[in-house]
Amino acid sequence: STQNLMHWVQLMRGPQRFEMFDFGKEGNLEKYGLESPPTYNLNNLRKVTVPMLLIGGNADNIQSKQDFEELLQHLPSGYQTEHMDDYGHLDSIWSDDAHVKLYPKLLSFLKKTPRDH
């Protein structure tokens, strides 16, 4: 959506904080009760119970390896990671070879995932 794109732009241009969408001072007061958007509480991710496969790559110019590692610190145990040397943040949808390098790994993960999730 347009708002998702705008949120991404805000995150790239703004302070080095992982914060909620910025609706402007008045909108933020109405939505959050604060003049600025609050940061996401990553500790809430520990409550996630669905199986997760997180994919990271060396060519990611949106999320650094340090950011990826920090995210992992907030997740419950049981997640899986996959490292793709030459992949960037959007290569899962834009890469010419995702159907060869990435999708088989993703499909394998999904096939192993219990259907009760």
Steps between C-alpha positions, in 0.01 A plus 500: 500500500599863470517528879744207515723674248477829691585318825806348335612847383449635853713222645779559246506881545422526869698437814651156545191372679256229399188707552135486404354703214535876541161666441636848582472672837119523509445156351750345740324662796170357380637153418766448768441774757853623425644771275746254343438138402605244762760234430393141451544282807704217351462299822142433388649277231578244773126427508500381138422129478493438126803339337728760342761492227707818488712558192790743496765588247827686461361728228223640721519881490188544714573279800857463625639172630507665844127584474426142393696359795324740739161389369593137571569591864132594542352185350388189685704185450413273212545738206713408203732723302629478147794703375515597133844646419402708199144591598358834604182598680267487200665219305240254620260667257730675248788260449529317168607182678275493808308210346826299503686626809230608743155359428603132535634576850181683589280221366700241692452699820126530438465128431665420834281747690212339693163594354357597840675838479 
